[in-house]
Amino acid sequence: MRLRSVYLEPWTRFATGSELRGLFAKGYLLGTVCRAMSWNHILAPQLPPVRAEYGRNAQVWLEIFREGLESGVRLGAS
């Protein structure tokens, strides 16, 4: 949370800390979908042994996304 606060501090001239934390949470959640799509794209042309070893990564990021949606996108918003 400290690192997030340091990252967001320069932006406080444009929005309140609370607003920025909410936007950060939504951005993080969107990032999970981007990571899942990246893993899927990277693994598509790979041979089955590679897909078997790393194939779960896309699923894990989508699970994090689903959990974030179910919890009301609160991740990092507090």
VMD Tcl script that builds the backbone (N, CA, C; Angstrom):
set m [mol new atoms 234]
animate dup $m
set s [atomselect $m all]
$s set {name element resname resid chain x y z} {
  {N N MET 1 A 0.829 -1.190 0.000}
  {CA C MET 1 A 0.000 0.000 0.000}
  {C C MET 1 A 0.882 1.265 0.000}
  {N N ARG 2 A 2.026 1.180 0.644}
  {CA C ARG 2 A 2.932 2.339 0.661}
  {C C ARG 2 A 3.435 2.649 -0.748}
  {N N LEU 3 A 3.820 1.627 -1.476}
  {CA C LEU 3 A 4.297 1.834 -2.843}
  {C C LEU 3 A 3.202 2.435 -3.717}
  {N N ARG 4 A 1.978 1.953 -3.547}
  {CA C ARG 4 A 0.855 2.509 -4.307}
  {C C ARG 4 A 0.672 3.984 -3.977}
  {N N SER 5 A 0.767 4.327 -2.714}
  {CA C SER 5 A 0.604 5.724 -2.304}
  {C C SER 5 A 1.689 6.619 -2.907}
  {N N VAL 6 A 2.921 6.132 -2.901}
  {CA C VAL 6 A 4.025 6.896 -3.496}
  {C C VAL 6 A 3.801 7.056 -4.993}
  {N N TYR 7 A 3.347 5.998 -5.650}
  {CA C TYR 7 A 3.082 6.038 -7.093}
  {C C TYR 7 A 1.987 7.058 -7.418}
  {N N LEU 8 A 0.947 7.106 -6.600}
  {CA C LEU 8 A -0.195 7.968 -6.892}
  {C C LEU 8 A 0.006 9.420 -6.459}
  {N N GLU 9 A 0.921 9.663 -5.549}
  {CA C GLU 9 A 1.085 11.002 -4.972}
  {C C GLU 9 A 1.232 12.109 -6.007}
  {N N PRO 10 A 2.041 11.974 -7.053}
  {CA C PRO 10 A 2.162 13.068 -8.022}
  {C C PRO 10 A 0.854 13.416 -8.739}
  {N N TRP 11 A -0.102 12.505 -8.722}
  {CA C TRP 11 A -1.363 12.727 -9.439}
  {C C TRP 11 A -2.421 13.406 -8.574}
  {N N THR 12 A -2.107 13.665 -7.311}
  {CA C THR 12 A -3.108 14.240 -6.406}
  {C C THR 12 A -3.499 15.664 -6.789}
  {N N ARG 13 A -2.764 16.285 -7.677}
  {CA C ARG 13 A -3.187 17.616 -8.129}
  {C C ARG 13 A -4.352 17.517 -9.115}
  {N N PHE 14 A -4.611 16.314 -9.620}
  {CA C PHE 14 A -5.696 16.112 -10.584}
  {C C PHE 14 A -6.930 15.449 -9.973}
  {N N ALA 15 A -6.747 14.749 -8.863}
  {CA C ALA 15 A -7.868 14.046 -8.223}
  {C C ALA 15 A -7.512 13.801 -6.758}
  {N N THR 16 A -8.517 13.519 -5.962}
  {CA C THR 16 A -8.270 13.234 -4.548}
  {C C THR 16 A -7.622 11.857 -4.397}
  {N N GLY 17 A -7.000 11.629 -3.264}
  {CA C GLY 17 A -6.385 10.331 -2.991}
  {C C GLY 17 A -7.387 9.200 -3.094}
  {N N SER 18 A -8.586 9.427 -2.593}
  {CA C SER 18 A -9.636 8.399 -2.644}
  {C C SER 18 A -10.015 8.077 -4.088}
  {N N GLU 19 A -10.169 9.099 -4.899}
  {CA C GLU 19 A -10.499 8.881 -6.315}
  {C C GLU 19 A -9.376 8.122 -7.024}
  {N N LEU 20 A -8.144 8.519 -6.743}
  {CA C LEU 20 A -7.000 7.862 -7.380}
  {C C LEU 20 A -6.892 6.405 -6.967}
  {N N ARG 21 A -7.147 6.105 -5.698}
  {CA C ARG 21 A -7.097 4.705 -5.254}
  {C C ARG 21 A -8.172 3.878 -5.945}
  {N N GLY 22 A -9.347 4.448 -6.134}
  {CA C GLY 22 A -10.405 3.751 -6.861}
  {C C GLY 22 A -10.038 3.496 -8.308}
  {N N LEU 23 A -9.443 4.502 -8.956}
  {CA C LEU 23 A -9.000 4.338 -10.344}
  {C C LEU 23 A -7.868 3.330 -10.445}
  {N N PHE 24 A -6.977 3.347 -9.464}
  {CA C PHE 24 A -5.882 2.385 -9.433}
  {C C PHE 24 A -6.425 0.957 -9.366}
  {N N ALA 25 A -7.417 0.749 -8.513}
  {CA C ALA 25 A -8.010 -0.587 -8.371}
  {C C ALA 25 A -8.614 -1.056 -9.686}
  {N N LYS 26 A -9.323 -0.169 -10.358}
  {CA C LYS 26 A -9.927 -0.533 -11.642}
  {C C LYS 26 A -8.855 -0.801 -12.691}
  {N N GLY 27 A -7.810 0.014 -12.691}
  {CA C GLY 27 A -6.709 -0.187 -13.627}
  {C C GLY 27 A -5.995 -1.503 -13.390}
  {N N TYR 28 A -5.801 -1.841 -12.122}
  {CA C TYR 28 A -5.163 -3.121 -11.797}
  {C C TYR 28 A -6.014 -4.273 -12.308}
  {N N LEU 29 A -7.309 -4.154 -12.113}
  {CA C LEU 29 A -8.220 -5.201 -12.566}
  {C C LEU 29 A -8.175 -5.340 -14.086}
  {N N LEU 30 A -8.167 -4.232 -14.795}
  {CA C LEU 30 A -8.042 -4.275 -16.252}
  {C C LEU 30 A -6.709 -4.913 -16.652}
  {N N GLY 31 A -5.665 -4.623 -15.893}
  {CA C GLY 31 A -4.357 -5.201 -16.167}
  {C C GLY 31 A -4.352 -6.716 -16.090}
  {N N THR 32 A -5.193 -7.298 -15.237}
  {CA C THR 32 A -5.244 -8.756 -15.129}
  {C C THR 32 A -5.760 -9.372 -16.431}
  {N N VAL 33 A -6.725 -8.708 -17.073}
  {CA C VAL 33 A -7.241 -9.205 -18.353}
  {C C VAL 33 A -6.147 -9.099 -19.422}
  {N N CYS 34 A -5.413 -7.990 -19.416}
  {CA C CYS 34 A -4.314 -7.814 -20.380}
  {C C CYS 34 A -3.258 -8.894 -20.188}
  {N N ARG 35 A -2.943 -9.228 -18.951}
  {CA C ARG 35 A -1.951 -10.274 -18.693}
  {C C ARG 35 A -2.450 -11.636 -19.167}
  {N N ALA 36 A -3.708 -11.917 -18.928}
  {CA C ALA 36 A -4.276 -13.190 -19.384}
  {C C ALA 36 A -4.212 -13.287 -20.906}
  {N N MET 37 A -4.565 -12.202 -21.582}
  {CA C MET 37 A -4.530 -12.205 -23.048}
  {C C MET 37 A -3.095 -12.341 -23.557}
  {N N SER 38 A -2.151 -11.710 -22.877}
  {CA C SER 38 A -0.745 -11.825 -23.283}
  {C C SER 38 A -0.255 -13.254 -23.162}
  {N N TRP 39 A -0.561 -13.900 -22.036}
  {CA C TRP 39 A -0.148 -15.296 -21.860}
  {C C TRP 39 A -0.777 -16.176 -22.931}
  {N N ASN 40 A -2.040 -15.942 -23.216}
  {CA C ASN 40 A -2.714 -16.729 -24.240}
  {C C ASN 40 A -2.049 -16.528 -25.605}
  {N N HIS 41 A -1.718 -15.299 -25.928}
  {CA C HIS 41 A -1.071 -14.987 -27.206}
  {C C HIS 41 A 0.325 -15.610 -27.282}
  {N N ILE 42 A 1.070 -15.528 -26.212}
  {CA C ILE 42 A 2.433 -16.085 -26.183}
  {C C ILE 42 A 2.401 -17.603 -26.342}
  {N N LEU 43 A 1.449 -18.249 -25.707}
  {CA C LEU 43 A 1.423 -19.713 -25.691}
  {C C LEU 43 A 0.757 -20.333 -26.911}
  {N N ALA 44 A -0.038 -19.573 -27.645}
  {CA C ALA 44 A -0.776 -20.146 -28.779}
  {C C ALA 44 A 0.116 -20.903 -29.763}
  {N N PRO 45 A 1.261 -20.345 -30.174}
  {CA C PRO 45 A 2.076 -21.070 -31.163}
  {C C PRO 45 A 3.038 -22.096 -30.551}
  {N N GLN 46 A 3.030 -22.250 -29.251}
  {CA C GLN 46 A 4.000 -23.130 -28.590}
  {C C GLN 46 A 3.586 -24.600 -28.682}
  {N N LEU 47 A 4.554 -25.444 -28.533}
  {CA C LEU 47 A 4.305 -26.883 -28.531}
  {C C LEU 47 A 3.586 -27.293 -27.249}
  {N N PRO 48 A 2.842 -28.415 -27.282}
  {CA C PRO 48 A 2.068 -28.842 -26.123}
  {C C PRO 48 A 2.846 -28.906 -24.796}
  {N N PRO 49 A 4.123 -29.357 -24.768}
  {CA C PRO 49 A 4.801 -29.378 -23.457}
  {C C PRO 49 A 4.935 -27.986 -22.832}
  {N N VAL 50 A 5.177 -26.988 -23.654}
  {CA C VAL 50 A 5.297 -25.620 -23.148}
  {C C VAL 50 A 3.936 -25.113 -22.694}
  {N N ARG 51 A 2.912 -25.352 -23.512}
  {CA C ARG 51 A 1.557 -24.928 -23.122}
  {C C ARG 51 A 1.131 -25.603 -21.831}
  {N N ALA 52 A 1.500 -26.866 -21.666}
  {CA C ALA 52 A 1.132 -27.589 -20.443}
  {C C ALA 52 A 1.816 -26.986 -19.226}
  {N N GLU 53 A 3.077 -26.570 -19.402}
  {CA C GLU 53 A 3.824 -26.030 -18.262}
  {C C GLU 53 A 3.347 -24.631 -17.867}
  {N N TYR 54 A 3.037 -23.789 -18.836}
  {CA C TYR 54 A 2.707 -22.391 -18.559}
  {C C TYR 54 A 1.254 -22.027 -18.841}
  {N N GLY 55 A 0.483 -22.962 -19.330}
  {CA C GLY 55 A -0.880 -22.687 -19.746}
  {C C GLY 55 A -1.803 -22.194 -18.658}
  {N N ARG 56 A -1.523 -22.505 -17.438}
  {CA C ARG 56 A -2.393 -22.079 -16.333}
  {C C ARG 56 A -2.264 -20.587 -16.034}
  {N N ASN 57 A -1.207 -19.939 -16.495}
  {CA C ASN 57 A -1.009 -18.527 -16.175}
  {C C ASN 57 A -2.176 -17.658 -16.622}
  {N N ALA 58 A -2.665 -17.860 -17.839}
  {CA C ALA 58 A -3.801 -17.074 -18.319}
  {C C ALA 58 A -5.018 -17.314 -17.434}
  {N N GLN 59 A -5.241 -18.558 -17.063}
  {CA C GLN 59 A -6.384 -18.889 -16.214}
  {C C GLN 59 A -6.272 -18.210 -14.849}
  {N N VAL 60 A -5.083 -18.179 -14.285}
  {CA C VAL 60 A -4.885 -17.544 -12.976}
  {C C VAL 60 A -5.228 -16.060 -13.050}
  {N N TRP 61 A -4.766 -15.374 -14.090}
  {CA C TRP 61 A -5.066 -13.941 -14.213}
  {C C TRP 61 A -6.565 -13.710 -14.395}
  {N N LEU 62 A -7.239 -14.592 -15.121}
  {CA C LEU 62 A -8.690 -14.454 -15.271}
  {C C LEU 62 A -9.417 -14.728 -13.955}
  {N N GLU 63 A -8.882 -15.632 -13.150}
  {CA C GLU 63 A -9.464 -15.882 -11.826}
  {C C GLU 63 A -9.316 -14.650 -10.933}
  {N N ILE 64 A -8.167 -13.995 -10.997}
  {CA C ILE 64 A -7.971 -12.765 -10.223}
  {C C ILE 64 A -8.953 -11.702 -10.686}
  {N N PHE 65 A -9.156 -11.606 -11.999}
  {CA C PHE 65 A -10.126 -10.660 -12.549}
  {C C PHE 65 A -11.532 -10.962 -12.021}
  {N N ARG 66 A -11.936 -12.229 -12.098}
  {CA C ARG 66 A -13.270 -12.620 -11.620}
  {C C ARG 66 A -13.444 -12.300 -10.143}
  {N N GLU 67 A -12.442 -12.614 -9.346}
  {CA C GLU 67 A -12.515 -12.320 -7.908}
  {C C GLU 67 A -12.638 -10.814 -7.670}
  {N N GLY 68 A -11.919 -10.029 -8.480}
  {CA C GLY 68 A -12.014 -8.578 -8.359}
  {C C GLY 68 A -13.394 -8.065 -8.690}
  {N N LEU 69 A -14.009 -8.619 -9.720}
  {CA C LEU 69 A -15.367 -8.220 -10.073}
  {C C LEU 69 A -16.352 -8.591 -8.976}
  {N N GLU 70 A -16.191 -9.786 -8.439}
  {CA C GLU 70 A -17.101 -10.244 -7.397}
  {C C GLU 70 A -16.968 -9.431 -6.116}
  {N N SER 71 A -15.786 -8.902 -5.855}
  {CA C SER 71 A -15.587 -8.133 -4.629}
  {C C SER 71 A -15.854 -6.649 -4.844}
  {N N GLY 72 A -16.357 -6.292 -6.004}
  {CA C GLY 72 A -16.700 -4.891 -6.272}
  {C C GLY 72 A -15.491 -4.042 -6.615}
  {N N VAL 73 A -14.472 -4.609 -7.186}
  {CA C VAL 73 A -13.265 -3.914 -7.615}
  {C C VAL 73 A -12.674 -3.105 -6.467}
  {N N ARG 74 A -12.540 -3.738 -5.315}
  {CA C ARG 74 A -12.000 -3.047 -4.159}
  {C C ARG 74 A -10.493 -3.217 -4.032}
  {N N LEU 75 A -9.913 -4.045 -4.856}
  {CA C LEU 75 A -8.492 -4.331 -4.748}
  {C C LEU 75 A -7.675 -3.042 -4.788}
  {N N GLY 76 A -6.957 -2.782 -3.733}
  {CA C GLY 76 A -6.107 -1.606 -3.674}
  {C C GLY 76 A -6.843 -0.300 -3.480}
  {N N ALA 77 A -8.162 -0.322 -3.318}
  {CA C ALA 77 A -8.929 0.911 -3.215}
  {C C ALA 77 A -8.986 1.472 -1.805}
  {N N SER 78 A -8.588 0.696 -0.827}
  {CA C SER 78 A -8.715 1.189 0.560}
  {C C SER 78 A -7.553 2.059 0.954}
}
mol reanalyze $m
mol bondsrecalc $m
mol representation Tube
mol addrep $m
